[in-house]
Amino acid sequence: MESDTDVLTAGSPVNPVGRLLVVGAGYTGRRLAAAAARQGFEVVQTSRRPPSGATPGPWLRFDTQGGVIPEPADLQRITHLFVSVPPDGQGGDPVLRLLESRLGALPLVWAGYLSTTGVYGDTAGAWVDESAPTPARPGRSQARLEAEQAWLASGLPLQIFRLPAIYGPGRTPFEALRSGTSRLIHKPGQVFSRVHVDDIVGAVLHCLALPAERRPTLLNVADDEPSSSSETLAYAAHLLGCPLPPLERFSSIEASLSPMARSFWQENRRVSNRRLCRELGYRLRYPSYREGYRDCLSSSKGEPLG
Ligand SMILES: NC(=O)c1ccc[n+]([C@@H]2O[C@H](COP(=O)([O-])OP(=O)(O)OC[C@H]3O[C@@H](n4cnc5c(N)ncnc54)[C@H](OP(=O)(O)O)[C@@H]3O)[C@@H](O)[C@H]2O)c1
């Protein structure tokens, strides 16, 4: 079977659907790049450290902190832009800060920006859709809102994809269960929304296949079943056939958590995918963590337990 690397090194398609620039080819960006290449896009990816042996052209160096930006010649004929670089806390968006004038000169027909459902804040477990308020709060959420606002003000043909916790191959509870580092934490009433990385890719490509006027500017990409972390961990342990770690009550361990982990647990919301699945007709490949975890486990078979 053709691998992602094969697809991306096979050379440019003869009549590409478009030329896609993936700014920030990390976990999600690389999977989107590979899927777009399979659909006939010519793909260019950026990283602060492109993989060793990577061909220049398909890979560009881009580092907002080091001020390393691609040359205009490398960006010629880019028609589609996909950005997955997070904000850096300096206000606005780091990609736009360095590249806005170069991007504005491109024949772009579509730009996708990956954001987070963290912008909705804590809703005490209530469902949120794209019309929900995005309360200003200091820290990461405020930085993300400012980045979204900078993209919205860019005048590019933009779609913002708001994502909950991303999981997929290599990013599941299996890794921590196998290494004995997972924690079973229970906070009554607390749920988290999630999405499998291939449903982000699927949702983005689904939007690209729609007529431009049907593409919403804001889109939540989440699965159908927000669930507690203890429920999902229990299912992962069941699939692995390994014991669960001892149950810890959130109230007893809260003080020992890092500020990042504490802020994660302070927000309780259910993210609605109604717009994506009902209005735009996208069919989730992984409607819940159960299908997603089973698939991740079968694709990682052979890895030793603990
Ligand atoms: N992970 C989650 O659960 C989650 C949830 C909601 C939203 N999000 C957001 O969704 C997006 C994609 O998530 P992901 O997990 O796929 O991200 P990821 O794997 O961390 O990839 C992020 C990409 O951004 C690039 N990047 C980071 N800092 C940069 C800088 N200073 N200059 C240039 N490039 C830089 C990285 O470059 P290198 O290739 O050099 O590392 C990488 O390619 C991110 O914005 C993330 O914040 C993530």
The ligand as a Gaussian input file, in Angstrom:
#p B3LYP/6-31G(d) Opt

LIG

0 1
 N       -3.319000      18.913000      20.258000
 C       -4.563000      19.181000      20.611000
 O       -5.238000      18.414000      21.325000
 C       -5.202000      20.455000      20.094000
 C       -6.521000      20.752000      20.468000
 C       -7.130000      21.881000      19.925000
 C       -6.425000      22.718000      19.072000
 N       -5.123000      22.423000      18.754000
 C       -4.419000      23.324000      17.844000
 O       -4.503000      22.750000      16.550000
 C       -3.278000      23.009000      15.830000
 C       -2.667000      21.681000      15.364000
 O       -2.457000      20.862000      16.487000
 P       -1.347000      19.696000      16.413000
 O       -1.505000      18.951000      17.680000
 O       -1.420000      19.017000      15.105000
 O       -0.038000      20.596000      16.472000
 P        1.518000      20.180000      16.410000
 O        1.703000      18.750000      16.105000
 O        2.155000      20.724000      17.650000
 O        2.021000      21.043000      15.152000
 C        2.159000      22.423000      15.232000
 C        2.950000      22.890000      14.041000
 O        3.221000      24.300000      14.240000
 C        4.593000      24.524000      14.014000
 N        5.120000      25.605000      14.871000
 C        5.023000      25.717000      16.208000
 N        5.656000      26.834000      16.624000
 C        6.177000      27.416000      15.523000
 C        6.944000      28.578000      15.306000
 N        7.338000      29.373000      16.322000
 N        7.302000      28.896000      14.040000
 C        6.935000      28.104000      13.002000
 N        6.207000      26.971000      13.134000
 C        5.835000      26.638000      14.399000
 C        5.286000      23.230000      14.377000
 O        6.531000      23.237000      13.710000
 P        7.622000      22.045000      13.828000
 O        7.242000      21.115000      12.714000
 O        8.909000      22.732000      13.638000
 O        7.436000      21.450000      15.189000
 C        4.304000      22.191000      13.868000
 O        4.543000      21.918000      12.512000
 C       -2.391000      23.833000      16.754000
 O       -2.616000      25.204000      16.556000
 C       -2.927000      23.444000      18.136000
 O       -2.677000      24.447000      19.094000
 C       -4.512000      21.305000      19.240000

